[in-house]
Amino acid sequence: MLKLTRFQVMGFRSVQDSGWIETDTVTSLIGVNESGKTNLLLPLWKLNPAKDGAIVPLADFPRSEYSELRQVSQDRAFIYADFETDAELAIALADLTGISVDHFNVVRFTCRFDGQRHVTFPNAEPPRSVPAVDVRELLANVRGKIEKESGENVRRASMTTAIDGALRILADVDLVDRDALSNVSASLSEVALPETTSTSLSACWMALVEGIDDTMKRISMSHPNEREDARNLALKRLPAFVYYSNYGNLDSEIYLPHVIQNMKREGLGAKEEAKARTLKVLFDFVKLKPEEILELGKAAATAGAPKPSQEAITAAAERTKERSVLLQSASSRLTKEFRAWWKQGNYRFRFEADGDHFRIWVSDDKRPEEVELESRSTGLQWFLSFFLVFLVESSDAHENAILLLDEPGLSLHPLAQKDLSAFFDNLSRTNQLLYTTHSPFLVDPDRLDRVRAVYVDANGATAVSADLRAGKSTSSEAKSVYAVHAALGLSASNALLHGCTNVIVEGSSDQHYMSGIKTVLIGLGRINPQREIIFHPGGGAKGVAAIVPIITARDEAPPYVILDSDGPGIDFAKKLRSGPIYAGDAGKRITNIGDVLGGLQGAEVEDLMPHNLIVDAVSRTYRGEDEDFRDVAVEGKPIVPQVEAYASKHGITLDQGWKVELAKTVKARLLKTRELSPAIIDLWAKLFEPFSSPVDAVAGTKR
């Protein structure tokens, strides 16, 4: 299954250039109203919609360019999407093109305003040159064999002369391109071989010529981007996108003539089109046709008409009975399927048709009396409507569809929104998901790495950022991340009000690493914390001092503190232990990372991570011209100073928040890897043991 790793929107509605937006199994786009969040989801949907999703120039062209675009060829791309390929597709592309399978780890899809989609392979550039040393070695080896042959002196002389000429061509070059190799071939072509004679000398020469020809073919092969068969193969694997917004929520009473009319109409408004779409999938799902329900409901005669015959009365009764059976069957199917999908309530649905009207009635165990769907919560209306759109539109590629949810669950109670966030995690096991929101209850404080802030930049265009530091942002950007900071505030207040285990770390990067370790340990069953463990970034060693008294409750032991083993961290640990809060046994709640790592001086939280995992992340992010970080990184020494030294040596600028961005990358890979050594798991479990102990060492109370 292909996985969306990043996408970029260009010149679509309010978005001029979003830049590359990294995506995860679940990605949250947060921002205030009118920031353009919807305009980031719609281009993805229109890249490969499961259903509908046509490009509408009047709505989708940037308004400032509408008059220009509608008069010219609409071949401009508005969406670029990079997907990580699976092994099956990569192997198939490699077999088809002759290029190494490693080069097909990424496939890029684009879509233009004329609806044309294009496929490229960013990492599959065929070799256009080979090391000159390899060609020289081939020539020299053949020359040596020719000199050992006996007889045919004239021919042997011409062969060695031709090879010497080829070697002179390659004397001062490091790489051999097609032009140089053509000159080598021209030099070798001066040797004439008899047409019928087959000798070891001739065989030796032919092996040389074939070797040069094979090398020429290798550096002359067409780029996979130019191969229609390769592009079509990838295009067949492009996941479908299912888009859903609140506009499509079902009503309880549906007027069938309008449904039939709207399903056939074009040019409906956004709200009407979304409503018609949901009604269509409703009838598709329950295997009914609105025309059929309307026809079966026709009476035997209308008012003022002659008295109907007995046959007409009987036929009308049969139609009414058939409609009743159809509706009952459809109601049972919807009830059964929805219960299997949504576990938060035991709902029962009943369809009823009365003349031109179609109604949906709902009941459950807590409220057995039936009421209209519209009289139930808008949350239930949203879940039912989304359920229908998701299942029907993605039925052909259920496990591969990518879900795009626009402001999901806005009408839900805050606790239900938190349940919805957990529901998204479960759904992401089979379907990648992107959603927009401005609700802090739909932001998971433990997964801030998957949050992207959407805001309006100084030019009035939609912009996107993974930087969630409001204090460092523009006013508009700071407003967009308010939901994140509100979510963190809710998490912190929950820790204070409901007795979570509080752990203070020095910075945001440490928070990412520690929450990632917590998730892994719980998943492996190595810890079973009785209370939620919350990590609070202190903004450096000194910042910890301001947080400690705020978090420390009157009857609770002080929070745990994890500090680096650099100079400031060690000095501050001593200062805390000498103060009133951490005096005596409470001082045991302070940990320096170096103590956990066997006394490693200068150790930081980064050094708790698997060496290969963090080194690989650094290598992918920061590249020197002639030296890879993997080649110089030393295991067993603090990694942060090594990164800083490597960056300085190669003139690489490390941004102020580089440690946070690195932590996000490492945490994401940590949560996916299945190759963690028992030694590091034991190390983490030992570090976390005090946090997850059922009895507080200082307060002496059970948690």
C-alpha positions as CSV (number, residue, x, y, z in Angstrom):
1,M,0.0,0.0,0.0
2,L,1.4,3.4,-0.9
3,K,1.7,5.9,1.9
4,L,1.4,9.7,1.4
5,T,4.6,11.2,2.9
6,R,4.2,14.8,1.9
7,F,2.3,17.1,-0.5
8,Q,2.5,20.6,-1.9
9,V,-0.4,22.9,-3.1
10,M,0.4,25.5,-5.7
11,G,-2.0,28.2,-7.0
12,F,-5.2,26.6,-5.8
13,R,-7.9,29.0,-4.4
14,S,-6.3,30.9,-1.5
15,V,-3.1,28.8,-1.5
16,Q,-0.2,30.3,-3.6
17,D,2.5,27.9,-2.4
18,S,2.0,25.8,0.7
19,G,5.5,24.4,0.6
20,W,6.0,20.7,1.3
21,I,3.7,19.5,4.0
22,E,4.9,16.4,5.8
23,T,2.2,13.8,6.6
24,D,1.9,10.9,9.0
25,T,-0.7,8.1,9.4
26,V,-2.8,10.8,11.0
27,T,-2.1,14.5,10.2
28,S,-3.9,17.4,11.8
29,L,-4.1,20.8,10.0
30,I,-5.0,23.4,12.7
31,G,-5.9,27.0,12.2
32,V,-8.5,29.7,12.7
33,N,-11.6,30.1,10.5
34,E,-10.9,31.4,7.0
35,S,-7.2,30.4,7.2
36,G,-7.5,28.1,4.2
37,K,-7.4,24.7,5.8
38,T,-10.1,23.3,3.5
39,N,-8.1,24.6,0.5
40,L,-5.3,22.2,1.5
41,L,-7.6,19.1,1.6
42,L,-9.5,19.8,-1.6
43,P,-6.5,19.6,-4.0
44,L,-5.6,16.2,-2.6
45,W,-9.2,15.0,-3.1
46,K,-9.2,16.2,-6.7
47,L,-5.9,14.4,-7.3
48,N,-7.7,11.0,-7.2
49,P,-11.3,11.3,-5.8
50,A,-13.0,8.1,-4.8
51,K,-16.1,9.7,-6.3
52,D,-17.0,13.1,-7.7
53,G,-14.3,15.7,-7.0
54,A,-14.3,17.3,-10.4
55,I,-12.2,20.4,-10.9
56,V,-14.4,23.5,-11.0
57,P,-12.6,26.5,-12.5
58,L,-14.9,29.2,-11.0
59,A,-14.3,27.8,-7.5
60,D,-10.8,26.3,-7.8
61,F,-8.8,28.8,-9.8
62,P,-7.1,31.6,-7.7
63,R,-9.5,34.5,-7.9
64,S,-6.6,36.9,-8.7
65,E,-5.7,34.7,-11.8
66,Y,-9.2,33.6,-12.9
67,S,-9.5,35.8,-16.0
68,E,-6.0,34.8,-17.1
69,L,-6.3,31.1,-16.5
70,R,-9.7,30.6,-18.1
71,Q,-8.3,32.0,-21.4
72,V,-5.1,29.9,-21.7
73,S,-4.2,26.2,-21.6
74,Q,-5.0,24.9,-18.1
75,D,-1.9,22.7,-17.9
76,R,-0.6,24.1,-14.7
77,A,-0.2,21.7,-11.8
78,F,-1.9,22.6,-8.5
79,I,-1.1,19.5,-6.4
80,Y,2.1,17.6,-5.9
81,A,2.1,14.4,-3.7
82,D,4.9,12.2,-2.8
83,F,4.2,8.6,-1.8
84,E,6.4,6.0,-0.2
85,T,6.2,2.9,-2.4
86,D,5.7,-0.6,-1.0
87,A,8.1,-3.5,-1.9
88,E,5.7,-4.9,-4.5
89,L,5.5,-1.8,-6.6
90,A,9.2,-1.0,-6.2
91,I,10.2,-4.4,-7.5
92,A,7.8,-4.3,-10.4
93,L,9.2,-0.9,-11.5
94,A,12.7,-2.1,-11.1
95,D,12.0,-5.2,-13.3
96,L,10.3,-3.0,-15.9
97,T,12.9,-0.3,-16.2
98,G,16.2,-2.1,-15.3
99,I,17.0,0.5,-12.6
100,S,17.8,-0.6,-9.0
101,V,14.8,-1.2,-6.7
102,D,16.3,1.2,-4.2
103,H,15.7,4.1,-6.5
104,F,11.9,3.6,-6.5
105,N,11.3,4.4,-2.9
106,V,9.3,7.5,-3.8
107,V,6.7,8.1,-6.5
108,R,5.3,11.6,-7.2
109,F,1.9,12.3,-8.5
110,T,0.7,15.7,-9.8
111,C,-2.6,16.9,-11.2
112,R,-3.3,19.9,-13.5
113,F,-6.3,22.1,-13.8
114,D,-7.2,20.3,-17.1
115,G,-7.6,17.1,-15.0
116,Q,-4.5,15.4,-16.4
117,R,-2.4,13.5,-13.8
118,H,1.3,12.9,-14.2
119,V,3.7,10.5,-12.5
120,T,7.4,11.0,-11.9
121,F,10.1,9.1,-9.9
122,P,12.2,11.7,-8.1
123,N,15.0,9.3,-7.0
124,A,15.1,7.1,-10.1
125,E,17.5,9.1,-12.3
126,P,19.4,6.5,-14.4
127,P,23.3,6.7,-14.3
128,R,24.6,9.0,-16.9
129,S,28.2,8.2,-16.3
130,V,30.4,5.5,-14.8
131,P,33.7,5.8,-12.9
132,A,36.6,6.1,-15.4
133,V,38.6,3.7,-13.3
134,D,36.2,0.9,-14.0
135,V,36.5,1.4,-17.8
136,R,40.2,1.7,-17.6
137,E,40.4,-1.5,-15.6
138,L,38.3,-3.3,-18.2
139,L,40.6,-2.0,-21.0
140,A,43.8,-2.9,-19.2
141,N,42.7,-6.4,-18.3
142,V,41.8,-7.2,-21.9
143,R,45.1,-5.7,-23.1
144,G,47.0,-8.0,-20.7
145,K,45.2,-11.0,-22.1
146,I,45.8,-10.0,-25.7
147,E,49.6,-9.7,-25.0
148,K,49.6,-13.3,-23.7
149,E,48.0,-14.6,-26.9
150,S,50.3,-16.1,-29.6
151,G,50.0,-15.6,-33.3
152,E,48.1,-13.0,-35.3
153,N,50.8,-10.5,-34.5
154,V,49.4,-7.8,-36.8
155,R,45.9,-8.1,-35.4
156,R,47.2,-8.2,-31.8
157,A,49.2,-5.0,-32.5
158,S,46.2,-3.2,-33.9
159,M,44.2,-4.3,-30.8
160,T,46.7,-3.0,-28.3
161,T,47.1,0.2,-30.3
162,A,43.3,0.7,-30.2
163,I,43.2,0.0,-26.5
164,D,46.1,2.4,-25.8
165,G,44.1,5.1,-27.7
166,A,41.1,4.5,-25.6
167,L,43.2,4.7,-22.4
168,R,44.6,8.1,-23.6
169,I,41.0,9.3,-24.0
170,L,40.3,8.4,-20.4
171,A,43.6,9.5,-18.9
172,D,42.5,12.7,-17.2
173,V,38.9,12.0,-16.4
174,D,37.2,10.7,-13.3
175,L,33.8,10.0,-14.8
176,V,33.0,8.6,-18.3
177,D,29.8,9.9,-19.9
178,R,28.2,8.9,-23.2
179,D,30.4,11.2,-25.3
180,A,33.6,9.8,-23.8
181,L,32.4,6.3,-24.2
182,S,31.5,6.9,-27.8
183,N,35.1,8.0,-28.4
184,V,36.3,4.9,-26.7
185,S,34.0,2.8,-29.0
186,A,35.3,4.7,-32.0
187,S,38.8,3.9,-31.1
188,L,38.0,0.2,-30.7
189,S,36.1,0.0,-33.9
190,E,39.3,0.5,-35.9
191,V,40.1,-3.1,-35.2
192,A,38.7,-5.4,-38.0
193,L,37.9,-9.0,-37.1
194,P,37.5,-11.8,-39.7
195,E,33.9,-12.8,-40.2
196,T,34.4,-16.6,-40.0
197,T,37.4,-17.1,-37.9
198,S,36.7,-17.8,-34.2
199,T,39.8,-17.7,-32.0
200,S,40.5,-17.0,-28.4
201,L,41.9,-13.6,-29.5
202,S,38.7,-12.8,-31.3
203,A,36.6,-13.9,-28.3
204,C,38.7,-11.8,-25.9
205,W,38.2,-8.8,-28.2
206,M,34.4,-9.3,-28.5
207,A,34.1,-9.6,-24.7
208,L,35.7,-6.1,-24.5
209,V,33.4,-4.6,-27.2
210,E,30.3,-6.1,-25.5
211,G,31.5,-4.8,-22.1
212,I,31.7,-1.3,-23.6
213,D,28.4,-1.7,-25.3
214,D,26.7,-2.8,-22.1
215,T,28.1,0.2,-20.2
216,M,26.8,2.5,-23.0
217,K,23.3,0.9,-22.7
218,R,23.4,1.4,-18.9
219,I,24.2,5.1,-19.0
220,S,21.9,5.7,-22.0
221,M,18.7,4.0,-20.7
222,S,15.6,6.2,-20.7
223,H,14.4,7.8,-17.5
224,P,11.5,6.1,-15.9
225,N,9.7,9.4,-16.1
226,E,9.7,8.9,-19.9
227,R,8.3,5.3,-19.7
228,E,4.5,5.2,-20.2
229,D,4.4,1.7,-18.9
230,A,6.1,2.6,-15.7
231,R,3.9,5.7,-15.2
232,N,0.8,3.7,-15.8
233,L,1.9,1.0,-13.4
234,A,2.3,3.5,-10.6
235,L,-0.9,5.4,-11.5
236,K,-2.9,2.2,-11.0
237,R,-1.6,2.0,-7.4
238,L,-2.5,5.7,-6.5
239,P,-4.8,5.6,-3.5
240,A,-8.3,7.1,-3.8
241,F,-9.1,10.1,-1.6
242,V,-12.4,10.3,0.3
243,Y,-13.4,13.8,1.4
244,Y,-16.1,14.6,3.9
245,S,-17.3,17.9,5.4
246,N,-20.1,18.8,7.8
247,Y,-22.2,20.1,4.9
248,G,-23.1,16.5,3.9
249,N,-24.8,15.6,7.2
250,L,-28.1,13.8,6.7
251,D,-31.5,15.2,7.5
252,S,-34.2,13.1,9.1
253,E,-36.9,13.9,6.5
254,I,-36.0,13.6,2.8
255,Y,-38.3,14.8,0.0
256,L,-37.8,12.2,-2.7
257,P,-38.6,14.3,-5.7
258,H,-35.9,16.8,-4.7
259,V,-33.4,14.0,-4.1
260,I,-34.0,12.6,-7.6
261,Q,-33.8,16.0,-9.1
262,N,-30.6,17.1,-7.3
263,M,-28.8,13.8,-8.1
264,K,-29.2,14.6,-11.8
265,R,-28.4,18.3,-11.6
266,E,-25.0,20.0,-12.1
267,G,-23.8,23.2,-10.7
268,L,-25.3,22.8,-7.3
269,G,-23.8,25.0,-4.5
270,A,-21.3,23.4,-2.1
271,K,-23.8,22.7,0.6
272,E,-26.4,21.3,-1.7
273,E,-23.9,19.2,-3.6
274,A,-22.5,17.7,-0.3
275,K,-26.0,16.9,0.8
276,A,-26.9,15.3,-2.5
277,R,-23.7,13.2,-2.4
278,T,-24.5,11.9,1.1
279,L,-28.1,11.0,0.1
280,K,-26.8,9.2,-3.0
281,V,-24.4,7.0,-0.9
282,L,-27.2,6.4,1.6
283,F,-29.4,4.9,-1.1
284,D,-26.4,3.0,-2.6
285,F,-25.5,1.6,0.7
286,V,-28.9,0.2,1.6
287,K,-29.4,-1.0,-2.0
288,L,-32.4,1.3,-2.7
289,K,-33.2,3.7,-5.5
290,P,-35.2,6.8,-4.6
291,E,-37.1,6.5,-7.9
292,E,-38.2,2.9,-6.9
293,I,-39.3,4.0,-3.4
294,L,-41.3,6.8,-4.9
295,E,-42.9,4.6,-7.5
296,L,-43.8,1.9,-5.0
297,G,-45.5,4.4,-2.8
298,K,-48.0,5.6,-5.5
299,A,-51.6,5.0,-4.4
300,A,-54.1,3.0,-6.4
301,A,-55.8,6.2,-7.5
302,T,-55.5,9.9,-6.9
303,A,-58.2,12.3,-5.5
304,G,-60.9,13.0,-8.0
305,A,-60.1,10.0,-10.2
306,P,-62.6,7.2,-11.0
307,K,-62.9,4.4,-8.4
308,P,-60.0,2.0,-8.9
309,S,-60.6,-1.5,-9.9
310,Q,-59.9,-4.4,-7.5
311,E,-56.8,-5.3,-9.5
312,A,-55.5,-1.7,-9.1
313,I,-56.1,-1.9,-5.4
314,T,-54.4,-5.2,-5.1
315,A,-51.4,-4.0,-7.1
316,A,-51.1,-0.9,-5.0
317,A,-51.2,-3.0,-1.8
318,E,-48.5,-5.3,-3.2
319,R,-46.3,-2.2,-4.0
320,T,-46.8,-0.9,-0.5
321,K,-45.9,-4.2,1.0
322,E,-42.8,-4.6,-1.2
323,R,-41.7,-1.0,-0.2
324,S,-42.2,-1.9,3.5
325,V,-40.1,-5.1,3.1
326,L,-37.3,-3.2,1.2
327,L,-37.2,-0.5,3.9
328,Q,-37.1,-3.0,6.7
329,S,-34.3,-4.9,5.1
330,A,-32.3,-1.7,4.4
331,S,-32.9,-0.6,8.0
332,S,-31.6,-3.9,9.4
333,R,-28.5,-3.7,7.2
334,L,-27.6,-0.1,8.3
335,T,-28.2,-1.0,12.0
336,K,-25.9,-4.1,11.7
337,E,-23.1,-2.4,9.8
338,F,-23.1,0.8,11.9
339,R,-22.9,-1.2,15.2
340,A,-19.9,-3.2,13.9
341,W,-18.1,0.1,13.0
342,W,-19.1,2.5,15.8
343,K,-18.8,1.0,19.3
344,Q,-19.9,4.0,21.3
345,G,-23.7,3.3,21.3
346,N,-26.1,0.5,20.4
347,Y,-28.2,2.4,17.8
348,R,-31.1,1.1,15.8
349,F,-32.3,2.8,12.6
350,R,-35.6,2.5,10.8
351,F,-36.5,3.9,7.4
352,E,-40.0,5.0,6.6
353,A,-41.6,6.2,3.4
354,D,-44.8,8.1,3.3
355,G,-45.9,9.3,-0.1
356,D,-43.1,11.6,-1.4
357,H,-41.3,11.7,2.0
358,F,-38.5,9.4,3.2
359,R,-37.7,9.5,7.0
360,I,-34.9,8.1,9.2
361,W,-35.8,7.2,12.8
362,V,-33.3,6.4,15.5
363,S,-33.4,4.7,18.9
364,D,-30.9,3.1,21.3
365,D,-30.8,1.1,24.5
366,K,-30.8,4.3,26.7
367,R,-33.6,5.9,24.7
368,P,-35.7,3.2,23.2
369,E,-38.4,5.5,21.9
370,E,-37.9,6.4,18.3
371,V,-37.1,10.0,17.3
372,E,-36.2,11.6,14.0
373,L,-32.5,11.6,13.1
374,E,-32.5,15.4,13.1
375,S,-33.7,15.4,16.7
376,R,-30.7,13.4,17.8
377,S,-27.4,15.0,18.3
378,T,-25.5,16.5,15.4
379,G,-22.6,14.3,16.5
380,L,-24.6,11.2,15.7
381,Q,-25.7,12.8,12.4
382,W,-22.0,13.4,11.6
383,F,-20.9,9.9,12.4
384,L,-23.7,8.3,10.4
385,S,-23.1,10.5,7.4
386,F,-19.4,10.1,7.5
387,F,-19.8,6.3,7.9
388,L,-21.9,6.1,4.8
389,V,-19.6,8.2,2.6
390,F,-16.5,6.4,3.8
391,L,-17.8,2.9,3.3
392,V,-19.6,3.5,0.0
393,E,-17.0,5.7,-1.8
394,S,-14.0,3.6,-0.7
395,S,-15.7,0.3,-1.2
396,D,-13.5,-0.6,-4.2
397,A,-10.3,0.2,-2.4
398,H,-11.4,0.2,1.2
399,E,-7.9,-0.5,2.8
400,N,-6.1,1.9,0.5
401,A,-8.3,5.0,0.6
402,I,-7.0,8.1,2.3
403,L,-9.5,10.0,4.3
404,L,-9.8,13.8,4.2
405,L,-12.0,15.1,7.0
406,D,-12.9,18.8,7.1
407,E,-13.7,20.1,10.6
408,P,-14.8,16.7,11.9
409,G,-16.9,16.4,15.1
410,L,-17.3,20.2,15.7
411,S,-20.7,19.6,17.3
412,L,-19.5,16.8,19.6
413,H,-19.0,17.3,23.3
414,P,-15.3,17.8,24.3
415,L,-15.1,14.3,25.7
416,A,-16.6,12.9,22.6
417,Q,-14.1,14.9,20.5
418,K,-11.3,13.2,22.5
419,D,-12.9,9.9,21.8
420,L,-13.0,10.9,18.1
421,S,-9.2,11.5,18.2
422,A,-8.7,8.0,19.6
423,F,-11.1,6.7,16.9
424,F,-8.9,8.3,14.2
425,D,-5.9,6.4,15.6
426,N,-7.7,3.1,15.2
427,L,-9.0,4.0,11.7
428,S,-5.4,4.9,10.6
429,R,-4.4,1.3,11.0
430,T,-6.0,0.7,7.6
431,N,-6.5,4.2,6.2
432,Q,-4.2,7.2,6.3
433,L,-6.1,10.2,7.5
434,L,-5.8,14.0,7.3
435,Y,-8.2,16.3,9.1
436,T,-8.6,20.0,9.7
437,T,-9.7,21.5,13.1
438,H,-9.5,24.4,15.4
439,S,-10.5,22.5,18.5
440,P,-7.9,21.7,21.2
441,F,-9.8,18.6,22.1
442,L,-8.9,17.1,18.7
443,V,-5.2,17.8,19.3
444,D,-3.3,14.9,21.0
445,P,-0.6,16.4,23.3
446,D,1.5,13.2,22.9
447,R,1.5,13.5,19.1
448,L,2.2,17.1,18.4
449,D,4.7,15.9,15.7
450,R,1.7,15.3,13.4
451,V,0.2,18.8,13.8
452,R,0.7,21.4,11.1
453,A,-0.3,25.1,11.7
454,V,-2.3,26.8,8.9
455,Y,-2.5,30.6,8.8
456,V,-2.8,33.6,6.5
457,D,0.6,35.2,5.7
458,A,1.4,38.8,5.1
459,N,0.4,38.6,1.5
460,G,-3.1,37.2,2.3
461,A,-2.3,33.7,1.1
462,T,-2.6,30.4,3.0
463,A,0.6,29.2,4.6
464,V,1.6,26.1,6.5
465,S,4.2,25.5,9.2
466,A,5.3,22.7,11.5
467,D,6.6,25.3,14.0
468,L,4.2,25.3,16.9
469,R,6.1,27.9,18.9
470,A,3.7,30.8,19.2
471,G,6.2,33.1,20.8
472,K,8.5,32.9,17.7
473,S,5.7,33.3,15.2
474,T,3.8,36.1,13.5
475,S,0.6,37.2,15.0
476,S,-1.5,35.3,12.4
477,E,0.6,32.1,13.0
478,A,0.4,32.5,16.7
479,K,-3.4,32.5,16.5
480,S,-3.3,29.3,14.4
481,V,-1.4,27.3,17.0
482,Y,-3.6,28.5,19.9
483,A,-5.4,25.1,19.7
484,V,-2.1,23.3,20.3
485,H,-1.3,25.4,23.3
486,A,-4.8,25.1,24.6
487,A,-4.5,21.3,24.3
488,L,-1.2,21.4,26.3
489,G,-2.9,23.6,28.9
490,L,-5.8,21.1,29.1
491,S,-3.3,18.3,29.5
492,A,-1.4,20.2,32.2
493,S,-4.6,21.1,34.1
494,N,-5.7,17.5,33.8
495,A,-2.5,16.6,35.4
496,L,-3.1,19.0,38.3
497,L,-6.8,18.3,38.8
498,H,-6.8,14.5,38.3
499,G,-3.5,13.4,39.7
500,C,-1.3,12.5,36.8
501,T,2.4,11.8,37.2
502,N,4.3,14.9,36.3
503,V,7.8,14.8,34.9
504,I,9.7,18.0,34.0
505,V,12.2,17.9,31.2
506,E,14.4,20.6,29.9
507,G,13.0,21.3,26.5
508,S,10.4,20.4,23.8
509,S,12.8,18.0,22.1
510,D,13.1,16.0,25.4
511,Q,9.3,16.0,25.6
512,H,9.1,14.3,22.2
513,Y,11.7,11.7,23.0
514,M,10.2,10.8,26.5
515,S,6.6,10.6,25.3
516,G,7.9,8.3,22.4
517,I,9.7,6.0,24.9
518,K,6.6,6.0,27.1
519,T,4.4,4.8,24.2
520,V,6.9,2.1,23.2
521,L,7.2,0.8,26.8
522,I,3.4,0.7,27.3
523,G,3.0,-1.1,24.0
524,L,5.6,-3.7,25.0
525,G,4.0,-4.2,28.4
526,R,7.2,-3.2,30.2
527,I,5.4,-0.5,32.2
528,N,1.8,-0.2,33.3
529,P,1.4,3.2,34.8
530,Q,-1.5,3.6,37.2
531,R,-1.7,7.3,36.3
532,E,-1.1,9.2,33.1
533,I,2.6,10.3,32.7
534,I,2.8,13.9,31.5
535,F,6.1,15.5,30.4
536,H,6.4,19.3,30.8
537,P,9.1,21.2,28.9
538,G,10.9,23.7,31.1
539,G,12.6,25.7,28.5
540,G,16.1,24.8,29.7
541,A,17.6,23.8,33.0
542,K,16.9,27.2,34.7
543,G,13.3,27.2,33.4
544,V,12.6,24.0,35.4
545,A,12.7,26.1,38.6
546,A,9.7,28.2,37.6
547,I,7.6,25.1,36.7
548,V,8.2,23.0,39.8
549,P,6.2,25.0,42.3
550,I,3.3,25.5,39.9
551,I,3.0,21.7,39.2
552,T,3.6,20.6,42.8
553,A,0.2,20.1,44.5
554,R,-0.2,20.8,48.2
555,D,-0.6,17.1,49.2
556,E,1.5,15.6,46.4
557,A,5.2,14.8,46.2
558,P,7.1,17.2,43.9
559,P,7.3,16.3,40.2
560,Y,10.1,14.2,38.8
561,V,12.8,16.0,37.0
562,I,15.1,14.8,34.1
563,L,18.1,16.9,33.3
564,D,21.0,16.7,30.9
565,S,24.4,15.8,32.2
566,D,26.1,18.9,30.7
567,G,27.4,21.6,33.0
568,P,24.1,23.5,33.5
569,G,22.1,20.3,34.0
570,I,24.5,19.0,36.7
571,D,24.7,22.3,38.5
572,F,21.0,22.8,38.5
573,A,20.4,19.3,39.8
574,K,22.6,20.1,42.8
575,K,20.7,23.4,43.3
576,L,17.3,21.7,43.3
577,R,18.5,19.1,45.8
578,S,19.7,21.8,48.2
579,G,16.4,23.6,48.1
580,P,13.3,23.0,50.3
581,I,11.2,21.1,47.7
582,Y,13.7,18.4,46.9
583,A,15.4,18.1,50.3
584,G,16.1,14.6,51.7
585,D,14.5,11.6,49.8
586,A,12.7,13.9,47.4
587,G,16.1,14.5,45.8
588,K,15.9,11.0,44.4
589,R,13.2,12.3,42.0
590,I,15.8,14.2,40.1
591,T,17.7,12.3,37.4
592,N,20.6,13.3,35.3
593,I,20.8,11.4,31.9
594,G,24.5,10.6,32.4
595,D,23.7,8.6,35.5
596,V,21.3,6.4,33.5
597,L,23.9,5.9,30.8
598,G,26.6,4.7,33.2
599,G,28.2,8.0,34.0
600,L,28.5,9.4,30.5
601,Q,29.6,13.0,30.8
602,G,27.7,15.5,28.8
603,A,24.9,13.1,28.0
604,E,21.6,14.5,26.9
605,V,18.2,12.9,26.3
606,E,19.1,12.3,22.6
607,D,21.7,9.7,23.9
608,L,18.8,7.6,25.2
609,M,17.8,6.9,21.6
610,P,19.2,3.9,19.6
611,H,22.4,5.1,18.0
612,N,21.6,4.0,14.5
613,L,18.1,5.6,14.6
614,I,19.3,9.1,15.5
615,V,22.4,8.9,13.3
616,D,20.3,7.9,10.3
617,A,17.9,10.8,11.0
618,V,20.8,13.3,11.2
619,S,22.3,11.9,8.0
620,R,19.0,12.3,6.1
621,T,18.5,15.9,7.3
622,Y,22.1,17.3,7.2
623,R,24.4,16.3,4.4
624,G,28.0,17.4,4.0
625,E,29.5,17.6,0.5
626,D,32.0,14.7,0.7
627,E,31.3,13.1,4.1
628,D,28.2,11.4,5.6
629,F,27.4,11.8,9.3
630,R,27.1,8.0,9.5
631,D,30.8,7.7,8.7
632,V,32.0,9.9,11.5
633,A,29.4,9.4,14.3
634,V,30.9,7.6,17.3
635,E,28.7,5.4,19.4
636,G,29.1,5.8,23.2
637,K,29.8,9.5,23.0
638,P,27.3,12.3,23.4
639,I,25.6,12.7,20.0
640,V,24.6,16.4,20.2
641,P,28.2,17.8,20.3
642,Q,29.0,15.4,17.4
643,V,26.2,16.9,15.3
644,E,27.2,20.4,16.1
645,A,30.8,19.7,15.2
646,Y,29.8,18.0,11.9
647,A,27.6,21.0,11.0
648,S,30.4,23.4,11.7
649,K,32.9,21.5,9.7
650,H,30.6,21.4,6.6
651,G,29.2,24.9,6.9
652,I,25.7,23.7,7.8
653,T,23.5,26.1,9.6
654,L,21.6,24.6,12.5
655,D,18.4,26.5,13.1
656,Q,17.4,27.5,16.6
657,G,14.8,24.7,16.8
658,W,16.9,22.0,15.1
659,K,16.8,19.7,18.1
660,V,13.0,19.8,18.2
661,E,12.7,19.0,14.5
662,L,15.2,16.1,14.9
663,A,13.2,14.8,17.9
664,K,10.0,14.8,15.8
665,T,11.7,12.8,13.1
666,V,13.3,10.3,15.5
667,K,10.1,9.9,17.5
668,A,8.1,9.1,14.4
669,R,10.6,6.4,13.3
670,L,10.9,5.1,16.9
671,L,7.1,4.4,17.0
672,K,7.3,2.5,13.7
673,T,10.5,0.4,14.2
674,R,10.3,-3.2,15.4
675,E,14.1,-3.6,15.8
676,L,14.8,-2.3,19.3
677,S,17.5,-4.1,21.3
678,P,16.6,-5.7,24.6
679,A,19.4,-3.7,26.3
680,I,17.8,-0.3,25.3
681,I,14.4,-1.5,26.3
682,D,15.7,-2.5,29.7
683,L,17.5,0.9,30.0
684,W,14.2,2.7,29.3
685,A,12.2,0.6,31.7
686,K,14.7,1.3,34.5
687,L,14.4,5.0,33.8
688,F,10.6,4.9,33.8
689,E,10.2,2.6,36.8
690,P,9.8,5.4,39.4
691,F,7.2,7.2,37.2
692,S,5.0,4.1,36.8
693,S,5.4,2.7,40.4
694,P,2.0,2.1,42.1
695,V,3.3,3.7,45.4
696,D,4.8,7.2,45.6
697,A,8.2,7.0,47.2
698,V,7.9,10.3,49.0
699,A,4.2,10.8,49.7
700,G,3.8,7.1,50.5
701,T,0.3,7.0,49.0
702,K,-1.1,4.7,46.4
703,R,-1.8,6.2,43.0
